[in-house]
Amino acid sequence: METGVISIDDLAGPFDLQATVESGQSYLWSRLDGKMYTTDDAHGGQAWYETVVPPLDGVSDEQAVVRIRQVDDGIEWESTTDAVPILTHLLRLDDDLTEITAGAPDEPLFNRAFEQYRGLRLVRDPPFACLISFICSAQMRVSRIHGMQQRLAAEYGKSVEFDGRTYQAFPTPEALAARTEAELRDLSLGYRAPYVQRTAEMVADGEADPTAAVGREYEAAREYLTQFVGVGDKVADCVLLFSLGYLEAIPLDTWIRTAIEEYYPDCEQGNYTDTSRAIRGRFGGEYAGYVQTYVFNYLRNGGE
């Protein structure tokens, strides 16, 4: 086992682990105490979290098990390998969060959200797992989405031994493509089951790959991702924002549409594309997705 501590003082801006991994943008982490997504208004905690990370292009050539917690001014980690580059990538520890939030429009709603969830960062989830997670997200509470991903890993993921325990990696595209709709429905995926199976098949067969969206102009990248079964504009925006590094993306979910209705009604343009452009400009453009994530978390947890 390798261990270490990342000093938060060495980061550009604050960091809050619980707010980051329990804010509805990632469903691939679990808490060792079993209380993932059971606490409303999650931030500032010191629980241990764990995940199995696949090889990441340009970051790590091997699969890794990673456990982390935040204590005082540090991020403690335990892993099968040096976890610093992996955590820097997954939790966007290389972002200048002070600059990003300071550059956001000076709006009361944004300022309240920034203050409440100081240190929340976007994530860079592995692309295929992120894609499947958000295909499963339609009309679901975050705790149920998380449960679906954990069941998929438990049933179809490869086993990994670490520190006397057995972990399950998120399934590969090939593993999910080989499943039947009935098998996936048995894991409570419901009508999403054929979407997951067919999308996995597309990736496994080389028909399409979520990473092929990278490098395209933002709206073209979103359009590319909608070819996957079960992926509309909102899910595509989630994948772009929470995996592929398009920090301007704003998924128009229930909470952001609530913000538009109550605070920015002039941004409602009657269709997704034009409304997205309007609210993106209102949320600051380049880092609009960061602002969106704070607002989403703030409103979801009762902020006004």
Steps between C-alpha positions, in 0.01 A plus 500: 500500500616853419385793714537875500350840571424780255521838672201718422725803555686391185183520287381808315191564707300307760389138487207314656508126434149419621341785303689389189419127502147525645369786284330290232776518242665162569354161595823302501618570856369328812532584868654238724227567758230416242342847517570623147222735385302453822582843645329812373714811464818292493819699554787528743506135610799278576372161385714258300405454133620231260486409132665281239655711225566361150816594308480869409659633181796718584458440874535134594561182302355268763176437682512632856301479820494836679375593846494861619377724776540866585633595841603847615697647208583179317364225277618166637519216250569127488540317171650218299719761330606865525158663515606864469474528119178296502335717764624817336327387182177358645434785747639783286751597765688684225217751449547852639174505691565844649536649154200311364258610771638855512442529126135393517229764460429688823151361556341447845397141414851410390661665801276312743576170330877568496493582871293195596713251307840663512754259354264297278683406183389339178606142435664323204334160512611220264300560179321166454397472865380861496298438184325196650440680831313783336304274266372351827428843651170582330226567754709361784616629836877510543497218756322268256735589213792418727340170596462401135868557429603304808280206397644503148852487644414228752337281236717555192820673610835327536616425855803684638675404826633777722587514868320177581180596321344426162391795290297499180602721208238667284410261214677529168299576186546137395362370830183711478455438128484128573207539739137459405234760560337264751822466698540876523136547594560259789744761635214754512609692190142491369446653157864614502620138464493483118662846479790383717539174308491662154731788595750253647476300177573812293817567701609134511458461123682825419187654350542809720711612795418779747860619493463572127297807601814663639648768278173588331334836546273482806160470329644259242638287783156494661343398172756221459411349838128492423557211260526271803171333586330670792708817468325828436639851530491508882680168549752599233569823687554303822763282332668803344515682833574219745738296287625663181606843625243726333471740792253722316236225481178551696271197527146636499361279775209565733696725735658715232162539331367609842778759518409623152132526591556679831811710436572520126168468311640698206731203431212267418502478121257214443756238396806338653766642268399865524418484871838338559676780315312767695556356847862417416561867435320600819707250702827641371588314181833319527440361851121499491493130587680569826237758592227256396633231733499734800149624417372145443633384837375813679145482366478121533572533868243768574687823423307799375 
